[in-house]
Amino acid sequence: MKTMRVVQVSKPDGPFEIVERPIPEPGAGTVRIKVKACGICHSDSLTKEGSFPGIQFPRVPGHEVAGIIDAIGPGVEGWAVGEAVGVGWNGGYCGKCDNCRRGNLFACVKGQITGVTYDGGYGEYMIAATSGVARMPADLPANEAAPLMCAGLTTFNALRNSGARGGDVVAVLGLGGLGHLAVQYAAKMGYHTVGIARGKDKEALARKLGASVYIDSQSQDPAVELQKLGGANVILATAISGDAMSAVSGGLAINGTMIVVGAADSMQISPMLLLMGCRSVKGWYSGTSIDSQDTLQFSARTGVQSMNEYYPMEKVNEAYERMMSGKARFRVVLTIAS
């Protein structure tokens, strides 16, 4: 029996274990993916710590997967062995429940979450439902593509669904793992892009990524500075600080929207600010497989790139701690196969 190596968690808050398992066969409606790279995301802590409701162990984490189709299950059409593909947070949907029938595929009541409800990409092979699989451009290397399956998808998809039009003021709060991609996407989409972060030292990075304006939230009031530009039509909040989100909310233009993609603690916002300007605050779910595919294609076509640190599977503990510490610049990727 042929085997594979995977990184698994056997119990809540347990250690990462590199173990040998039989290589699984794809069932009906699924494909087997030979994993080349898998990003390490902060959401992987839901698996590592066992904090996701109903999670079952042992579990292989990882939802920023890039690889190639290695085998196809019964009844699968439209996919071929050897295709370069990716799998993100949304690991598939049923297409039959009321949410799916209304087009809200992300809210499928039977939806799967890669690396949480089933085994993900911290291993040499994985099985994925075809509804959760995205095609990757042939010229996009797997190790560069992997973080785009979550961090890239979330920011790209939020921006393109924000209602902003070319030339509108779009501010990105935070220049970390999500923010450094969001600034690139906003600039490539033709927005008047503003980067907001703590410290003057971040300005060079923000401008390199495409921001035409930088606001240092340590020495400037970001709300005041945004209003000098006429207000932000969209603020994409990628930071994980509720206080930072609260501080920038006053910079929204009339009819402006703050879109929250950073998993922060509670924030405060004035009801009068919302009422008097028809302003709004909303969250944004990452997206489904076709959104991932669009993200990959746009990134490859326009040159948007994730800034990554790479680690072999054997150093998964070091890689995970590097990500959790917030010191990574800017995404951490496990390289599984060449």
Secondary structure as UniProt FT lines:
FT   STRAND          3..9
FT   TURN            12..13
FT   STRAND          16..22
FT   TURN            28..29
FT   STRAND          30..40
FT   HELIX           42..44
FT   HELIX           45..48
FT   TURN            49..50
FT   TURN            53..54
FT   STRAND          64..72
FT   TURN            74..75
FT   TURN            81..82
FT   STRAND          84..87
FT   HELIX           98..101
FT   TURN            102..103
FT   HELIX           105..107
FT   TURN            109..110
FT   STRAND          113..114
FT   TURN            115..117
FT   STRAND          125..129
FT   HELIX           130..132
FT   STRAND          133..135
FT   TURN            138..139
FT   HELIX           142..145
FT   HELIX           146..149
FT   HELIX           151..160
FT   TURN            166..167
FT   STRAND          169..173
FT   TURN            177..178
FT   HELIX           179..188
FT   TURN            189..190
FT   STRAND          192..197
FT   HELIX           200..202
FT   HELIX           203..209
FT   STRAND          213..216
FT   TURN            217..219
FT   HELIX           222..228
FT   TURN            229..230
FT   STRAND          232..237
FT   HELIX           242..248
FT   HELIX           249..251
FT   STRAND          252..260
FT   HELIX           271..277
FT   STRAND          280..283
FT   HELIX           289..302
FT   STRAND          308..312
FT   HELIX           313..315
FT   HELIX           316..324
FT   TURN            325..326
FT   STRAND          331..335
//
